């Protein structure tokens, strides 16, 4: 892994290019990805590393939440940095809507492994949490504004959110391969961090802070690169190939990736990591319009009516 650097890529989708929530992600593929990631024995090294970097940002927050909702996609124990920052906090892991909550085996409860208590998304208590923590899950969310609204409902008056996700500068090398071969979309559309900040404000959060860093990874083989990609999730883009691809296509993909290796035989892959946090804003009350519209007929009637004496 090299030091963070800036990256440029053509054909990066903006918020205006992202389809409506109903078609932004393929629900069948998304459910399959979620099941696979949650059944993995441990989160990928990338997700663990991003969680570590995100936890370092907790030192900038002076609040001390007593209840934390882990709204991440990966299963397994909570991030070590999160536990270290708030050792006395109650931690709950929010499961995707519709997923059955299975209690931990008795021996895990007896040993006290520090695992979070699972809770279904639809069963999260309102206004009870001090922190909503979401690591590398937002890119697999079909409707980010609706999710932000759910986060706000779950937070108390002094609560805040902190999340990480992939930005649109991610995977330009993979997009180039798919574009050259005419294979459609290689991944879900990633949302720009400025658009995420706007969504947070529209959902009722205050003082959103967004930042990003770029990681450049290199791999010794195309097989290793594909295995890494699978460990991070999968392709839930609605524009991906509708047919099941076989061994011949996989061999062609491996060859296309390997052909992009440098003189040392290393294949480059770029990731834009986006971090964000925002605070619960007080209720604003009913909105008052800055302008009042009166149609012409009403205006004429108002002018003809005599004024009542004061």
WOCORNOR-V656497 format. One record per residue. RES is the residue in three letters. OMEGA is omega in whole degrees, 0 to 359 (none if undefined). D_LAST is the distance of its C-alpha to the last C-alpha in whole Angstrom. Layout:
RES	OMEGA	D_LAST
RES	OMEGA	D_LAST
This chain:
UNK	179	79
UNK	179	78
UNK	178	75
UNK	178	72
UNK	179	71
UNK	181	69
UNK	176	69
UNK	181	69
UNK	176	69
UNK	176	68
UNK	175	66
UNK	184	64
UNK	172	61
UNK	180	58
UNK	180	55
UNK	181	54
UNK	185	58
UNK	181	58
UNK	177	57
UNK	183	55
UNK	184	55
UNK	183	57
UNK	183	60
UNK	178	60
UNK	177	63
UNK	186	65
UNK	180	64
UNK	179	68
UNK	180	70
UNK	179	67
UNK	179	68
UNK	179	71
UNK	181	71
UNK	179	69
UNK	182	71
UNK	181	74
UNK	182	72
UNK	178	72
UNK	179	75
UNK	181	77
UNK	180	79
UNK	175	77
UNK	178	74
UNK	179	75
UNK	180	76
UNK	180	73
UNK	177	71
UNK	180	72
UNK	179	72
UNK	177	69
UNK	178	68
UNK	180	69
UNK	179	68
UNK	180	64
UNK	177	65
UNK	180	66
UNK	179	62
UNK	179	61
UNK	179	62
UNK	183	59
UNK	182	57
UNK	177	56
UNK	178	55
UNK	183	57
UNK	176	57
UNK	176	58
UNK	181	58
UNK	174	59
UNK	178	59
UNK	184	62
UNK	180	60
UNK	182	64
UNK	182	66
UNK	171	69
UNK	179	71
UNK	182	73
UNK	179	72
UNK	179	69
UNK	182	69
UNK	179	71
UNK	178	69
UNK	178	66
UNK	181	68
UNK	181	69
UNK	183	65
UNK	185	64
UNK	182	67
UNK	185	65
UNK	171	62
UNK	185	63
UNK	176	63
UNK	178	63
UNK	184	64
UNK	179	61
UNK	177	63
UNK	180	62
UNK	179	60
UNK	180	63
UNK	183	66
UNK	178	67
UNK	179	67
UNK	179	71
UNK	179	72
UNK	177	74
UNK	185	78
UNK	184	78
UNK	176	81
UNK	178	78
UNK	182	76
UNK	181	79
UNK	179	79
UNK	185	76
UNK	181	76
UNK	180	72
UNK	180	71
UNK	177	67
UNK	181	66
UNK	176	66
UNK	179	62
UNK	182	61
UNK	182	58
UNK	182	56
UNK	179	57
UNK	181	56
UNK	180	53
UNK	172	50
UNK	182	49
UNK	187	52
UNK	175	54
UNK	181	54
UNK	167	56
UNK	184	56
UNK	182	59
UNK	183	60
UNK	172	64
UNK	179	65
UNK	188	63
UNK	180	60
UNK	178	62
UNK	178	63
UNK	184	59
UNK	185	58
UNK	182	55
UNK	179	54
UNK	178	50
UNK	177	50
UNK	178	53
UNK	178	51
UNK	178	48
UNK	177	51
UNK	182	51
UNK	178	48
UNK	184	48
UNK	186	51
UNK	172	50
UNK	186	48
UNK	182	46
UNK	185	49
UNK	176	51
UNK	178	52
UNK	173	54
UNK	185	57
UNK	173	59
UNK	180	62
UNK	175	62
UNK	177	64
UNK	185	63
UNK	175	63
UNK	182	66
UNK	171	68
UNK	177	71
UNK	180	71
UNK	179	75
UNK	177	75
UNK	180	73
UNK	179	75
UNK	182	78
UNK	179	76
UNK	181	75
UNK	182	78
UNK	181	80
UNK	186	77
UNK	180	76
UNK	185	72
UNK	181	70
UNK	182	72
UNK	179	69
UNK	177	65
UNK	178	63
UNK	185	62
UNK	179	58
UNK	185	57
UNK	178	56
UNK	176	53
UNK	176	52
UNK	177	53
UNK	177	51
UNK	179	48
UNK	178	48
UNK	179	48
UNK	180	45
UNK	179	43
UNK	177	45
UNK	178	43
UNK	181	45
UNK	174	45
UNK	178	47
UNK	177	50
UNK	181	53
UNK	173	56
UNK	183	59
UNK	172	62
UNK	182	66
UNK	176	69
UNK	174	72
UNK	181	75
UNK	175	78
UNK	184	81
UNK	180	83
UNK	180	87
UNK	177	87
UNK	178	85
UNK	179	86
UNK	180	84
UNK	181	81
UNK	178	80
UNK	178	81
UNK	181	78
UNK	180	76
UNK	179	77
UNK	179	76
UNK	181	73
UNK	182	71
UNK	184	72
UNK	177	71
UNK	180	68
UNK	180	67
UNK	181	66
UNK	179	68
UNK	182	71
UNK	181	74
UNK	182	74
UNK	178	78
UNK	182	80
UNK	186	82
UNK	184	85
UNK	181	88
UNK	178	88
UNK	180	85
UNK	178	85
UNK	178	88
UNK	177	86
UNK	178	83
UNK	180	85
UNK	180	87
UNK	178	84
UNK	182	83
UNK	180	86
UNK	180	87
UNK	178	84
UNK	179	86
UNK	183	86
UNK	179	90
UNK	179	90
UNK	181	89
UNK	179	86
UNK	186	83
UNK	176	80
UNK	184	76
UNK	177	73
UNK	170	70
UNK	179	67
UNK	181	65
UNK	177	62
UNK	179	60
UNK	169	56
UNK	181	54
UNK	186	51
UNK	176	49
UNK	180	46
UNK	178	43
UNK	178	40
UNK	183	38
UNK	185	35
UNK	182	32
UNK	180	31
UNK	177	31
UNK	183	27
UNK	178	28
UNK	180	28
UNK	177	27
UNK	181	25
UNK	178	26
UNK	181	24
UNK	188	27
UNK	182	26
UNK	178	26
UNK	179	23
UNK	179	21
UNK	180	22
UNK	180	20
UNK	181	17
UNK	182	17
UNK	183	18
UNK	178	15
UNK	178	12
UNK	178	9
UNK	180	6
UNK	180	4
UNK	none	0
